[in-house]
Amino acid sequence: MYQFLIIGGGIVGLSTAYSLVQKYPQAKIAVIEKEVEWASHQTGRNSGVIHSGVYYKPGSLKARMAKQGSASMVAFCKAHDIKHEVCGKVLVATEQEELPRMEALYERVQKNKLNVTKITREELLEIEPHVNGLAALKVPTTGIVDYKQVTETLASLIQEAGVDLFLGTKVKNLEEVQEEVVIDTNQGSFKSKYLINCAGLHSDRLVKMANIHTDLKIVPFRGEYFTLAKEKRHLVKGLIYPIPNPDFPFLGVHLTRMIDGSVHAGPNAVLSLKREGYHKTSFNPKDAMDIFTYPGFWKMAESNMKEGWKEIVRSFHKKTFVKSLQRLVPELEAKDVIPTHAGVRAQAMLKDGKLVDDFYIIRGKRSIHVCNAPSPAATASLEIGKEIVRQLPHDAQIKVS
Ligand SMILES: Cc1cc2nc3c(=O)[nH]c(=O)nc-3n(C[C@H](O)[C@H](O)[C@H](O)COP(=O)(O)OP(=O)(O)OC[C@H]3O[C@@H](n4cnc5c(N)ncnc54)[C@H](O)[C@@H]3O)c2cc1C
């Protein structure tokens, strides 16, 4: 019998376990992950950026946790010798019409009390000599790291602290009974006083298994990346982002120097017909049915048809993808960019077709569920872990002896 059992071996699940052992060193805790390695899905397939919190609505969990989380992530990396770099990023306005959007973003960052400055074209060229821009915002606190390495470090730390870790263990059913939760897996049954669902792309299915009613559905959006040929890496010194369109903040490909020295371009955002589908042809009948029978999907599709179509074209037509990169770095040519891996975002959607913007956590009687943890949840993971522990109901805490 465990006191706390966490489902999901991504960065959110392991950060939560890390927070739990710090607060309750005597508690019996387990983490269950269906894959044979930590960070196999979103956490191990992302851009590796330690975000500063520039984009997020003032007052939102994302804004608060990205700001605090980037500081705690950098401190964690320093404390545990994890290679990282606070290299800064520029958000570049390449056309006149983007200048008012850049001003609006600048106002937002003032409200979020972030250290961001407006820079001229000349100042931009000193930072990124190959960029084409009229002006930019400079964010010095943004960094890079390998989140898989962070997650593996968390796993070692919690294991040393006595947490039981189960890889290759897939949760098939849950039952909240009076004093405990029974968790059925392919490796047998587990019992826990309290359950924490950090299952990313499958979190809504576990909410359903726990018999909690929500209107939410996880809709998967694949993000495909390209890598720059070695001899062209010098064109990108740090992180080069476009000014986001406020209506579609997660669209807009960027150029990112990774901690291993490579440079990635992407990701785009295309609907994925498989929750863990990393190829253009990936298809899973259950996942596809889930999308197409959800009324929210059709409402979203209707109102975002044009942007969705553009993303599909950009996915299948390399020249179109390269064109969006050339707006930022005109010297790049199609032959300089090579397709590489993809990641799939777990994005919660409501029945009215709206995407849930903020992090979203709900509670059952003996469980807590992370229902929406898209970007910047890797950056914010240590803070999300603390927040989950803070939200545990009083009786879950006092029974730890
Ligand atoms: C393309 C892309 C780029 C991104 N870029 C960034 C970035 O630069 N910076 C940033 O901060 N954030 C970024 N993000 C967001 C970030 O990666 C995620 O928000 C974060 O990794 C979420 O972590 P998680 O632990 O919730 O999910 P995951 O990493 O997906 O982990 C969930 C785990 O639960 C397991 N699981 C699911 N169901 C079960 C079950 N039934 N039984 C057992 N285990 C189960 C899965 O196997 C998985 O390992 C990006 C995301 C994507 C997709």
The ligand as a Tripos MOL2 file, in Angstrom:
@<TRIPOS>MOLECULE
LIG
   53    58     1     0     0
SMALL
NO_CHARGES

@<TRIPOS>ATOM
      1 C1          7.0220   19.7590  -29.8410 C.3       1 LIG1
      2 C2          7.0560   20.2580  -28.4330 C.ar      1 LIG1
      3 C3          7.9410   21.2940  -28.0650 C.ar      1 LIG1
      4 C4          7.9530   21.7680  -26.7500 C.ar      1 LIG1
      5 N1          8.9110   22.6880  -26.3730 N.ar      1 LIG1
      6 C5          9.0030   23.0350  -25.0610 C.ar      1 LIG1
      7 C6         10.0690   23.8610  -24.6110 C.ar      1 LIG1
      8 O1         10.9750   24.2030  -25.3560 O.2       1 LIG1
      9 N2         10.0680   24.2460  -23.3160 N.ar      1 LIG1
     10 C7          9.0920   23.8630  -22.4200 C.ar      1 LIG1
     11 O2          9.1160   24.2690  -21.2640 O.2       1 LIG1
     12 N3          8.0880   23.0430  -22.8240 N.ar      1 LIG1
     13 C8          8.0540   22.5980  -24.1040 C.ar      1 LIG1
     14 N4          7.0780   21.7340  -24.5080 N.ar      1 LIG1
     15 C9          6.1020   21.2690  -23.5340 C.3       1 LIG1
     16 C10         6.6870   20.1940  -22.6180 C.3       1 LIG1
     17 O3          7.5000   19.2750  -23.3120 O.3       1 LIG1
     18 C11         5.5350   19.4630  -21.9360 C.3       1 LIG1
     19 O4          4.6600   20.4330  -21.4280 O.3       1 LIG1
     20 C12         6.0160   18.5820  -20.7930 C.3       1 LIG1
     21 O5          7.0430   17.7270  -21.2530 O.3       1 LIG1
     22 C13         4.8530   17.7850  -20.2240 C.3       1 LIG1
     23 O6          5.3810   16.8160  -19.3560 O.3       1 LIG1
     24 P1          4.4610   15.6490  -18.8190 P.3       1 LIG1
     25 O7          5.2640   14.9240  -17.8080 O.co2     1 LIG1
     26 O8          3.1580   16.2440  -18.4070 O.co2     1 LIG1
     27 O9          4.1270   14.7640  -20.0980 O.3       1 LIG1
     28 P2          4.9460   13.5970  -20.8220 P.3       1 LIG1
     29 O10         6.3630   13.9310  -20.9610 O.co2     1 LIG1
     30 O11         4.2000   13.2970  -22.0770 O.co2     1 LIG1
     31 O12         4.8350   12.3850  -19.8030 O.3       1 LIG1
     32 C14         3.6510   11.6730  -19.5590 C.3       1 LIG1
     33 C15         4.0410   10.2240  -19.3240 C.3       1 LIG1
     34 O13         2.8900    9.4820  -18.9070 O.3       1 LIG1
     35 C16         3.0350    8.1800  -19.4100 C.3       1 LIG1
     36 N5          1.7290    7.5230  -19.4310 N.ar      1 LIG1
     37 C17         0.6180    7.8880  -20.1220 C.ar      1 LIG1
     38 N6         -0.3910    7.0320  -19.9210 N.ar      1 LIG1
     39 C18         0.0690    6.0930  -19.0630 C.ar      1 LIG1
     40 C19        -0.5170    4.9150  -18.4870 C.ar      1 LIG1
     41 N7         -1.7720    4.5450  -18.7730 N.pl3     1 LIG1
     42 N8          0.2440    4.1760  -17.6420 N.ar      1 LIG1
     43 C20         1.5250    4.5300  -17.3430 C.ar      1 LIG1
     44 N9          2.1280    5.6280  -17.8810 N.ar      1 LIG1
     45 C21         1.4070    6.3930  -18.7230 C.ar      1 LIG1
     46 C22         3.6000    8.3850  -20.8020 C.3       1 LIG1
     47 O14         4.2020    7.2180  -21.3290 O.3       1 LIG1
     48 C23         4.5530    9.5390  -20.5850 C.3       1 LIG1
     49 O15         5.8810    9.1240  -20.3910 O.3       1 LIG1
     50 C24         7.0520   21.2290  -25.8100 C.ar      1 LIG1
     51 C25         6.1840   20.1800  -26.1690 C.ar      1 LIG1
     52 C26         6.2150   19.6810  -27.4470 C.ar      1 LIG1
     53 C27         5.3440   18.5060  -27.7840 C.3       1 LIG1
@<TRIPOS>BOND
     1     1     2 1
     2     2     3 ar
     3     2    52 ar
     4     3     4 ar
     5     4     5 ar
     6     4    50 ar
     7     5     6 ar
     8     6     7 ar
     9     6    13 1
    10     7     8 2
    11     7     9 ar
    12     9    10 ar
    13    10    11 2
    14    10    12 ar
    15    12    13 ar
    16    13    14 ar
    17    14    15 1
    18    14    50 ar
    19    15    16 1
    20    16    17 1
    21    16    18 1
    22    18    19 1
    23    18    20 1
    24    20    21 1
    25    20    22 1
    26    22    23 1
    27    23    24 1
    28    24    25 2
    29    24    26 1
    30    24    27 1
    31    27    28 1
    32    28    29 2
    33    28    30 1
    34    28    31 1
    35    31    32 1
    36    32    33 1
    37    33    34 1
    38    33    48 1
    39    34    35 1
    40    35    36 1
    41    35    46 1
    42    36    37 ar
    43    36    45 ar
    44    37    38 ar
    45    38    39 ar
    46    39    40 ar
    47    39    45 ar
    48    40    41 1
    49    40    42 ar
    50    42    43 ar
    51    43    44 ar
    52    44    45 ar
    53    46    47 1
    54    46    48 1
    55    48    49 1
    56    50    51 ar
    57    51    52 ar
    58    52    53 1
@<TRIPOS>SUBSTRUCTURE
     1 LIG1         1 GROUP 0 **** ****
